Structure formats: structure tokens, C-alpha cells
Amino acid sequence: MGLLLIVLGSAVAGFAIGRWIGLLVPLGVWCGIAIFLVLNNGWYGAGWGDFGIAWNLIAAILSIVATAAAIGLRHAVHRPRPTTD
């Protein structure tokens, strides 16, 4: 459930920021999570299961894709309309 919240939060942040620099939000979040897990030797703890690390990688990729899609959606929605003179 927490991974889904990170994906949705990244998409909301991307739409709210509306600039391509907003892709740094999920990258920063996932770098922070990875650093935490490496420093605390958390990659191999209880509860990860056989597919645990892969779920984190899938969620990281999905959050970056969702952020890019939200930024693209904002650009499409807020596109200036052409004027005819």
C-alpha cells in the first residue's frame, strides 16, 4: 500500500509542478529509500519474500512514468490556444 501511495503522490506532484524538473521528485524519493535500505542492511530483512526487491523497482519505474505522464497531461491541458487575427 505504501508503494502505491508513493506512485500516486509522485503523479500528483508532477501535475502540481507542471515542469519537467518535477521528475526529480520521484528520483529523490527513491534514492532516499535506497540509501536508507543500504545503510540499514534492509534489502534482505524479513517480509521481503522472493519478489520484494522487484516490487520496489517496479514501483520506482511506475512512479517516474506516472510523474512524466502527469506533467505531459498538465502541458496538454494548459496549452495556450492559438489566436487568429
C-alpha positions as CSV (number, residue, x, y, z in Angstrom):
1,M,0.0,0.0,0.0
2,G,2.9,2.4,0.8
3,L,4.4,1.9,-2.7
4,L,1.0,2.8,-4.3
5,L,0.9,6.0,-2.2
6,I,4.4,6.9,-3.5
7,V,3.3,6.3,-7.1
8,L,0.2,8.4,-6.7
9,G,2.0,11.1,-4.7
10,S,4.6,11.4,-7.5
11,A,1.9,11.8,-10.1
12,V,0.1,14.5,-8.1
13,A,3.4,16.3,-7.5
14,G,4.2,16.1,-11.2
15,F,0.8,17.6,-12.2
16,A,1.1,20.3,-9.5
17,I,4.7,21.3,-10.5
18,G,4.0,21.0,-14.2
19,R,7.6,21.3,-15.3
20,W,9.9,18.5,-16.4
21,I,12.2,19.3,-13.4
22,G,9.4,17.6,-11.4
23,L,10.9,14.3,-12.4
24,L,13.4,14.9,-9.7
25,V,10.7,14.3,-7.0
26,P,10.4,10.5,-7.5
27,L,14.1,10.2,-8.2
28,G,14.9,11.9,-4.9
29,V,12.3,9.8,-3.0
30,W,13.6,6.5,-4.4
31,C,17.3,7.5,-3.9
32,G,16.5,8.3,-0.3
33,I,14.7,4.9,0.1
34,A,17.6,3.1,-1.5
35,I,20.2,4.8,0.7
36,F,18.2,4.1,3.8
37,L,17.9,0.4,2.9
38,V,21.6,0.1,2.0
39,L,22.8,1.8,5.3
40,N,20.4,-0.3,7.4
41,N,21.0,-3.6,5.6
42,G,17.3,-3.7,4.9
43,W,17.4,-5.3,1.5
44,Y,17.3,-8.8,3.0
45,G,15.1,-8.4,6.0
46,A,12.0,-10.4,7.0
47,G,8.9,-9.8,4.9
48,W,10.6,-9.1,1.5
49,G,9.9,-12.5,0.1
50,D,11.2,-13.7,-3.3
51,F,9.8,-10.8,-5.2
52,G,10.2,-7.9,-2.6
53,I,13.0,-6.0,-4.3
54,A,11.4,-6.4,-7.7
55,W,8.2,-4.8,-6.4
56,N,10.3,-1.8,-5.2
57,L,11.9,-1.5,-8.7
58,I,8.5,-1.8,-10.4
59,A,7.1,0.9,-8.1
60,A,10.1,3.2,-8.8
61,I,9.6,2.8,-12.5
62,L,5.9,3.4,-12.3
63,S,6.3,6.5,-10.2
64,I,8.7,8.0,-12.7
65,V,6.4,7.1,-15.6
66,A,3.3,8.4,-13.7
67,T,5.1,11.7,-12.9
68,A,6.1,12.1,-16.6
69,A,2.5,11.3,-17.7
70,A,1.1,13.8,-15.2
71,I,3.5,16.6,-16.4
72,G,2.5,15.8,-20.0
73,L,-1.2,15.9,-19.1
74,R,-0.7,19.3,-17.5
75,H,1.1,20.6,-20.6
76,A,-1.7,19.3,-22.8
77,V,-4.5,20.8,-20.6
78,H,-2.8,24.2,-20.1
79,R,-1.7,24.6,-23.7
80,P,-2.2,28.2,-24.9
81,R,-4.8,28.4,-27.5
82,P,-3.7,29.8,-30.9
83,T,-5.1,33.2,-31.8
84,T,-6.4,34.0,-35.1
85,D,-6.1,37.6,-36.3
